[in-house]
Amino acid sequence: MDEGRVLGIGGVFLRAQDPAALAAWYRDTLGFTVTAAGEAAPDGAWFWRAEGGDTVYSIFPQGSDYFAADRQVMINLRVAGLDALIARLQGAGVAVETRAEWDHPEVGRFARIQDAEGNPVELWEPPAD
C-alpha cells in the first residue's frame, strides 16, 4: 500500500521581503540548507536531507495564543542538543525564549526564536529514546 499516501513534509515555503537574505539567515543561524525560490544554496544544494524522526502537523484555533496572533504559521524544527543550540544562538545575538511550562518529559523540550523577518520558529528537542 505504498501508492497514494503522504510520506512526510516535502517542503516549507515562506514569503519574505528579501528571500535571499532570509534564506542566508536560516543557513547561517540554524545551519541547514535553505534556498531562495528558484535558486540553489551557495554550495549548490537544492535540498535539506532531514534526519528521520517524528513530525507534528497540527492545526490551532484562530484565537490560540500558542504563537503570535499576527502570524498564520509557526515553523517547528526538530533539534538535537537544544542547550548547545541555544548557547550558539544567544552568542550570535538571537533572542531565545524558553518557559518551563512548554517542556514535558513525554513530549520534549522547547525554545522559541524569531527569524530575521519576525516569523516565529519553535525549536523542539524530543525526549531521548
Helices and strands as residue ranges (DSSP letters): H 19-30, E 75-78, H 82-91, G 100-102, E 109-114, E 120-125
